Amino acid sequence: MNLPTETSHDVYVLREWAQEILAIFTENSVTANLVHRDFLNMFAGHDDVVNVQKPAGGGCLVPLDLYTYSSFVVKDGEDRSFSELAKETLSPIAQFTARFVDQAILNRIYEFSIERANGVRCLLNLNKDSLREACQILNDNQVPTTDRNLILGHTVETRLLKDCKLYAATEQLGFDAWLDSSVGNIADGESSFAVHRNAVVLATVGVNRPASDEKTIAIAHDGIGMQMTAAYDIKEQGTRFTVEVLGGIAVLDPTLVVMFRS
């Protein structure tokens, strides 16, 4: 089912607020901006499976097991400007959602990489030699030289910051380095990843909801989508707005990933 394209005043307000949240989300995301993103113009439910097109061609089945939501209430008669609402309410929701999605992507890359026989090459200890080896592995796999990222575990980032030659090598070999303290936390704190953007997909969809008096809008920007719903809350004497992200994360091509284990 395609998403609605309503034009009423209420839906316009929903769209304006949802666009603000999505803009702040995009600005505050890190890992989500390092992977392939695909918003599918459809409604789906949690744990449904969708078919996502790979950047290099072909399809991949992705379970929709990523879900997060936040809500807030605007009381009857409440008088707040849009700038106040954005600063006090919309921005914290967007930042929370960005951190949640970033962490989920890191978790998926780590969990996939430690499984046996999945095609991810694993090297011991991140240093200049192993970094060069990782670069050669990616070259041999004909991985594009652009959009190569190095995500560092927090026990490794201190060594990188102290070792000027290692830090310089990341740039010379064409990697953009990211510290996991800024993108989330790699589970064991010791692993790091050389990963190309097209190795991983973040697929998002509209949330399938039962018919009701709720007003709902789903929007997307640059391959990432979220949904905002409004419904009157009698107990709170105001309108409750709920922001939802439903999606899935999958490793599309393990040959575009190299893992470093300490």
PAKE-33900 format. One line per 8 residues: number of its first residue (from 0); their letters; for each residue x, y, z of N, C-alpha, C. Coordinates in steps of 0.1 Angstrom, whole numbers, plus 5000, padded with zeros to 4 digits. Layout:
PAKE-33900
NUM) a) X,Y,Z,X,Y,Z,X,Y,Z  ...
***
This chain:
PAKE-33900
0) mnlptets) 5009,4988,5000,5000,5000,5000,5009,5012,5000  5006,5022,4991,5014,5034,4991,5010,5043,5003  5020,5052,5006,5018,5061,5018,5008,5072,5014  5000,5077,5023,4991,5088,5020,4997,5101,5016  4990,5109,5008,4995,5122,5004,4984,5132,5008  4981,5134,5020,4970,5142,5024,4975,5157,5024  4965,5166,5024,4969,5180,5023,4961,5189,5034  4955,5182,5043,4947,5190,5053,4956,5198,5062
8) hdvyvlre) 4951,5207,5070,4959,5216,5079,4966,5207,5089  4959,5197,5095,4965,5189,5105,4977,5181,5100  4975,5175,5088,4986,5167,5082,4997,5177,5078  4994,5189,5074,5005,5198,5071,5014,5201,5083  5007,5203,5095,5015,5205,5107,5023,5193,5110  5017,5181,5109,5025,5168,5111,5037,5168,5102  5035,5171,5089,5046,5171,5080,5057,5180,5084  5053,5193,5088,5063,5203,5091,5071,5198,5103
16) waqeilai) 5065,5193,5113,5072,5188,5125,5080,5176,5122  5075,5167,5114,5082,5155,5110,5095,5158,5102  5094,5168,5093,5105,5172,5086,5116,5178,5094  5112,5186,5105,5122,5191,5114,5129,5180,5121  5122,5170,5126,5128,5159,5133,5137,5152,5124  5133,5149,5112,5142,5142,5103,5154,5150,5099  5153,5163,5098,5165,5171,5095,5175,5170,5106  5170,5171,5119,5179,5171,5130,5185,5157,5132
24) ftensvta) 5176,5147,5129,5181,5133,5129,5193,5131,5120  5191,5136,5107,5202,5134,5097,5214,5142,5101  5212,5154,5107,5224,5162,5112,5232,5155,5123  5225,5147,5131,5231,5141,5143,5235,5127,5141  5231,5121,5130,5235,5107,5127,5249,5107,5123  5256,5096,5126,5270,5093,5121,5270,5080,5113  5268,5069,5120,5269,5056,5113,5258,5055,5102  5246,5060,5105,5236,5060,5095,5239,5067,5082
32) nlvhrdfl) 5249,5077,5083,5253,5084,5071,5265,5077,5064  5270,5066,5070,5281,5058,5064,5277,5046,5057  5264,5043,5056,5259,5031,5050,5249,5034,5039  5246,5025,5031,5235,5026,5020,5222,5027,5027  5213,5037,5022,5200,5039,5028,5189,5037,5018  5178,5031,5022,5168,5029,5012,5154,5030,5019  5147,5041,5016,5133,5042,5021,5124,5036,5011  5116,5026,5016,5106,5019,5007,5092,5025,5009
40) nmfaghdd) 5087,5030,4998,5074,5037,4999,5062,5027,5001  5062,5022,5014,5051,5012,5017,5049,5011,5032  5038,5006,5036,5035,5003,5050,5039,4988,5053  5045,4986,5065,5048,4972,5069,5048,4971,5084  5049,4959,5089,5048,4957,5103,5062,4952,5108  5063,4952,5122,5075,4948,5128,5077,4933,5125  5090,4929,5121,5094,4916,5117,5089,4911,5104  5082,4920,5096,5080,4917,5082,5093,4916,5075
48) vvnvqkpa) 5094,4911,5063,5106,4910,5055,5104,4917,5042  5113,4926,5038,5112,4934,5026,5123,4931,5017  5121,4933,5004,5132,4931,4994,5138,4944,4991  5151,4945,4993,5158,4957,4991,5168,4955,4979  5168,4965,4970,5178,4964,4959,5192,4968,4963  5201,4960,4960,5215,4963,4963,5220,4974,4953  5230,4982,4958,5235,4993,4949,5241,4987,4936  5248,4975,4938,5254,4969,4926,5245,4960,4918
56) gggclvpl) 5232,4959,4922,5223,4951,4914,5219,4939,4922  5207,4934,4919,5202,4923,4926,5194,4927,4939  5188,4917,4946,5180,4920,4957,5185,4913,4970  5180,4918,4981,5184,4912,4994,5171,4913,5003  5168,4902,5010,5157,4902,5019,5162,4907,5033  5155,4917,5038,5158,4924,5050,5147,4923,5060  5149,4917,5072,5138,4916,5082,5137,4930,5089  5125,4934,5091,5122,4947,5097,5122,4946,5112
64) dlytyssf) 5134,4944,5118,5135,4942,5133,5141,4954,5140  5142,4965,5133,5146,4978,5140,5134,4987,5142  5131,4990,5155,5120,4998,5158,5122,5007,5170  5119,5019,5168,5120,5028,5180,5109,5039,5179  5105,5044,5190,5094,5054,5190,5096,5063,5202  5091,5075,5200,5091,5085,5211,5078,5093,5210  5072,5098,5221,5060,5105,5220,5060,5117,5229  5052,5127,5226,5050,5139,5235,5036,5144,5233
72) vvkdgedr) 5031,5152,5243,5018,5157,5243,5018,5172,5243  5009,5177,5234,5007,5191,5234,4993,5194,5240  4993,5200,5252,4981,5201,5260,4971,5211,5253  4959,5209,5255,4949,5219,5250,4952,5233,5255  4952,5242,5246,4955,5256,5250,4969,5259,5252  4978,5249,5250,4992,5252,5252,4997,5261,5241  5005,5271,5245,5010,5281,5236,5025,5281,5235  5031,5274,5225,5045,5274,5223,5048,5277,5208
80) sfselake) 5058,5285,5206,5062,5288,5192,5069,5275,5186  5070,5275,5173,5076,5264,5167,5091,5262,5171  5098,5273,5172,5112,5273,5177,5113,5267,5191  5104,5271,5200,5104,5265,5213,5102,5250,5213  5092,5246,5205,5088,5232,5203,5100,5224,5198  5107,5230,5188,5118,5223,5182,5130,5221,5191  5133,5232,5199,5144,5231,5209,5141,5222,5220  5129,5223,5226,5125,5216,5239,5121,5202,5236
88) tlspiaqf) 5115,5199,5225,5109,5186,5223,5114,5178,5210  5113,5185,5199,5116,5178,5187,5131,5174,5186  5140,5183,5190,5154,5181,5189,5158,5169,5198  5154,5168,5211,5158,5157,5219,5153,5143,5213  5141,5143,5207,5136,5131,5201,5145,5127,5189  5148,5137,5181,5156,5134,5169,5170,5129,5173  5176,5135,5183,5189,5131,5188,5189,5117,5194  5179,5114,5202,5177,5100,5207,5176,5090,5196
96) tarfvdqa) 5168,5093,5186,5165,5084,5175,5178,5081,5167  5186,5092,5165,5198,5091,5158,5208,5082,5165  5209,5083,5178,5219,5075,5186,5214,5060,5186  5201,5058,5187,5195,5045,5187,5199,5038,5173  5196,5045,5162,5199,5038,5149,5214,5036,5147  5222,5046,5150,5236,5045,5149,5241,5032,5156  5237,5031,5169,5241,5019,5177,5236,5006,5171  5224,5006,5166,5219,4994,5160,5227,4989,5147
104) ilnriyef) 5231,4999,5139,5240,4996,5128,5253,4990,5132  5259,4996,5142,5272,4990,5147,5270,4976,5152  5259,4974,5160,5257,4961,5165,5255,4951,5154  5248,4954,5143,5246,4945,5132,5259,4941,5125  5267,4951,5123,5280,4949,5116,5289,4940,5125  5289,4942,5138,5297,4934,5147,5292,4920,5148  5279,4918,5150,5273,4905,5151,5275,4897,5138  5273,4903,5127,5275,4896,5114,5290,4892,5113
112) sierangv) 5299,4901,5116,5313,4899,5114,5319,4888,5122  5314,4885,5134,5320,4875,5143,5314,4861,5140  5304,4860,5132,5299,4847,5128,5309,4840,5119  5309,4827,5120,5319,4820,5112,5314,4818,5097  5323,4817,5088,5321,4814,5074,5310,4824,5068  5311,4836,5071,5302,4846,5065,5309,4855,5054  5322,4852,5052,5328,4859,5041,5336,4872,5045  5335,4876,5058,5342,4888,5063,5356,4884,5066
120) rcllnlnk) 5366,4891,5060,5380,4888,5064,5383,4894,5077  5391,4887,5085,5394,4892,5099,5410,4892,5100  5415,4904,5104,5429,4906,5106,5432,4909,5121  5443,4905,5126,5447,4907,5140,5454,4921,5142  5449,4928,5151,5455,4941,5155,5455,4951,5144  5450,4962,5148,5450,4974,5138,5464,4981,5139  5471,4981,5129,5484,4988,5128,5486,4992,5113  5497,4998,5110,5499,5003,5096,5500,4991,5087
128) dslreacq) 5506,4980,5091,5507,4969,5082,5493,4962,5079  5486,4960,5090,5472,4954,5088,5463,4963,5081  5465,4976,5082,5456,4986,5075,5459,4985,5060  5472,4984,5057,5476,4983,5043,5470,4969,5037  5471,4959,5045,5465,4946,5041,5451,4947,5038  5443,4954,5047,5429,4956,5045,5426,4963,5032  5434,4974,5030,5433,4981,5018,5435,4972,5005  5445,4964,5006,5447,4954,4995,5436,4945,4993
136) ilndnqvp) 5430,4940,5004,5419,4931,5003,5407,4937,4996  5404,4950,5000,5393,4957,4994,5396,4959,4979  5409,4963,4976,5413,4965,4962,5411,4952,4954  5415,4940,4960,5414,4928,4953,5399,4924,4951  5390,4929,4960,5376,4926,4958,5369,4937,4950  5377,4945,4943,5372,4956,4934,5362,4965,4941  5365,4968,4954,5357,4977,4961,5361,4992,4957  5351,5000,4954,5354,5014,4950,5363,5021,4960
144) ttdrnlil) 5371,5029,4956,5381,5036,4965,5374,5047,4972  5363,5052,4968,5356,5062,4976,5347,5056,4986  5342,5063,4996,5333,5059,5006,5338,5047,5014  5351,5047,5016,5357,5037,5025,5359,5043,5039  5354,5036,5049,5354,5041,5063,5361,5032,5072  5367,5037,5082,5374,5030,5093,5367,5033,5106  5360,5024,5112,5353,5026,5125,5361,5019,5135  5366,5027,5145,5375,5022,5155,5369,5020,5168
152) ghtvetrl) 5372,5008,5174,5367,5005,5188,5374,5015,5198  5368,5017,5209,5373,5028,5218,5386,5024,5225  5390,5011,5225,5404,5008,5230,5414,5011,5220  5410,5012,5207,5420,5014,5196,5421,5029,5194  5411,5037,5196,5411,5051,5192,5422,5058,5199  5425,5055,5212,5435,5061,5219,5449,5059,5213  5451,5047,5208,5464,5044,5201,5465,5051,5188  5454,5052,5181,5454,5060,5168,5457,5074,5171
160) lkdcklya) 5451,5080,5181,5454,5094,5183,5468,5097,5187  5474,5087,5194,5488,5089,5198,5498,5086,5187  5494,5077,5178,5503,5072,5167,5500,5081,5155  5508,5091,5153,5506,5100,5142,5508,5093,5128  5517,5083,5128,5519,5076,5115,5507,5068,5111  5501,5061,5121,5490,5053,5119,5478,5062,5114  5476,5073,5121,5466,5082,5117,5468,5087,5103  5480,5091,5099,5483,5095,5086,5481,5084,5076
168) ateqlgfd) 5484,5072,5080,5482,5061,5070,5467,5059,5067  5458,5061,5076,5444,5060,5073,5440,5070,5061  5445,5082,5062,5442,5091,5051,5449,5088,5038  5462,5083,5039,5469,5080,5027,5463,5068,5020  5457,5059,5027,5451,5047,5021,5436,5049,5017  5431,5061,5019,5418,5065,5015,5406,5062,5024  5410,5060,5037,5399,5057,5047,5395,5070,5054  5382,5072,5057,5378,5082,5067,5376,5075,5080
176) awldssvg) 5383,5080,5090,5384,5074,5103,5373,5079,5112  5366,5070,5119,5355,5074,5129,5357,5067,5142  5357,5074,5153,5358,5068,5166,5345,5063,5171  5345,5051,5177,5332,5046,5181,5325,5054,5192  5333,5062,5199,5327,5071,5209,5318,5082,5203  5320,5084,5190,5311,5094,5183,5300,5088,5175  5301,5074,5173,5291,5068,5164,5283,5057,5172  5287,5054,5184,5281,5044,5192,5291,5036,5199
184) niadgess) 5289,5024,5203,5299,5016,5210,5299,5002,5204  5311,4998,5198,5313,4985,5193,5313,4975,5205  5306,4964,5204,5303,4956,5216,5315,4952,5224  5326,4948,5218,5337,4943,5227,5347,4955,5229  5345,4966,5223,5354,4978,5225,5367,4976,5219  5371,4965,5214,5384,4962,5209,5384,4960,5193  5373,4957,5188,5373,4954,5173,5372,4968,5166  5376,4967,5153,5375,4979,5144,5371,4973,5131
192) favhrnav) 5366,4982,5122,5361,4977,5109,5365,4987,5098  5370,4981,5087,5371,4989,5075,5359,4984,5066  5351,4994,5063,5338,4990,5057,5334,5001,5046  5330,4996,5035,5325,5005,5024,5310,5008,5026  5306,5019,5021,5292,5023,5023,5282,5013,5018  5285,5007,5007,5276,4997,5001,5276,4984,5007  5284,4982,5018,5284,4969,5024,5272,4966,5033  5266,4977,5037,5254,4976,5047,5243,4985,5042
200) vlatvgvn) 5231,4980,5044,5219,4988,5041,5211,4991,5053  5206,5003,5054,5195,5007,5064,5183,5009,5056  5173,5000,5057,5160,5001,5050,5150,5006,5060  5142,5016,5056,5131,5020,5064,5118,5021,5057  5107,5019,5064,5093,5019,5058,5084,5027,5067  5071,5028,5061,5061,5034,5070,5055,5023,5079  5050,5027,5091,5045,5017,5100,5031,5014,5098  5028,5001,5096,5014,4997,5093,5006,4997,5106
208) rpasdekt) 4996,5006,5106,4987,5008,5118,4973,5004,5115  4965,4999,5125,4951,4996,5123,4943,5009,5120  4932,5008,5113,4924,5020,5110,4919,5026,5123  4920,5039,5123,4916,5046,5135,4914,5061,5132  4911,5069,5142,4910,5083,5140,4923,5091,5140  4934,5083,5142,4947,5089,5142,4951,5095,5128  4958,5106,5129,4963,5113,5117,4978,5109,5115  4982,5104,5104,4996,5099,5102,5002,5104,5090
216) iaiahdgi) 5015,5107,5091,5022,5111,5079,5036,5104,5079  5040,5099,5068,5054,5093,5067,5062,5101,5057  5074,5105,5061,5082,5113,5052,5096,5106,5051  5103,5110,5041,5117,5105,5039,5126,5116,5033  5138,5114,5036,5148,5123,5030,5161,5116,5029  5167,5116,5017,5180,5110,5015,5181,5095,5019  5170,5088,5016,5170,5074,5019,5166,5070,5033  5162,5079,5041,5158,5076,5055,5144,5081,5057
224) gmqmtaay) 5135,5072,5063,5121,5076,5065,5117,5075,5080  5107,5082,5084,5101,5081,5097,5087,5085,5096  5079,5082,5106,5065,5084,5106,5061,5091,5119  5051,5100,5117,5046,5108,5128,5031,5107,5129  5025,5104,5141,5011,5101,5142,5006,5110,5153  4994,5116,5151,4987,5124,5161,4974,5118,5165  4971,5117,5178,4958,5112,5183,4955,5119,5196  4942,5122,5198,4939,5129,5211,4940,5119,5223
232) dikeqgtr) 4946,5124,5233,4948,5117,5246,4939,5123,5256  4927,5116,5259,4918,5122,5269,4924,5123,5283  4932,5113,5287,4938,5114,5300,4947,5126,5302  4955,5129,5291,4964,5140,5292,4958,5153,5288  4945,5153,5283,4938,5165,5278,4947,5172,5268  4951,5165,5258,4959,5171,5248,4961,5161,5236  4968,5165,5226,4971,5157,5215,4985,5150,5217  4985,5137,5216,4998,5130,5217,5003,5127,5203
240) ftvevlgg) 5016,5131,5201,5023,5129,5189,5033,5118,5191  5033,5109,5182,5043,5097,5183,5052,5097,5170  5065,5096,5173,5074,5095,5162,5080,5081,5161  5079,5075,5150,5083,5061,5149,5093,5059,5137  5103,5050,5139,5112,5046,5129,5111,5030,5128  5107,5025,5117,5107,5010,5115,5116,5007,5103  5125,4998,5105,5134,4994,5094,5141,4981,5097  5151,4979,5089,5160,4968,5090,5174,4971,5086
248) iavldptl) 5183,4963,5091,5197,4966,5088,5203,4952,5083  5210,4952,5072,5216,4940,5067,5229,4942,5061  5238,4933,5062,5251,4933,5055,5248,4928,5041  5250,4936,5031,5247,4932,5017,5258,4925,5010  5270,4928,5014,5282,4922,5007,5293,4921,5017  5296,4909,5022,5307,4908,5032,5321,4910,5027  5323,4910,5013,5336,4913,5008,5339,4928,5008  5330,4936,5013,5332,4950,5014,5335,4954,5029
256) vvmfrs) 5338,4944,5037,5340,4946,5051,5353,4938,5055  5362,4945,5063,5373,4938,5069,5373,4941,5084  5374,4931,5092,5374,4933,5107,5388,4932,5113  5391,4940,5122,5403,4939,5130,5400,4935,5144  5407,4924,5149,5405,4919,5162,5418,4921,5170  5417,4927,5182,5429,4928,5191,5432,4916,5198
***
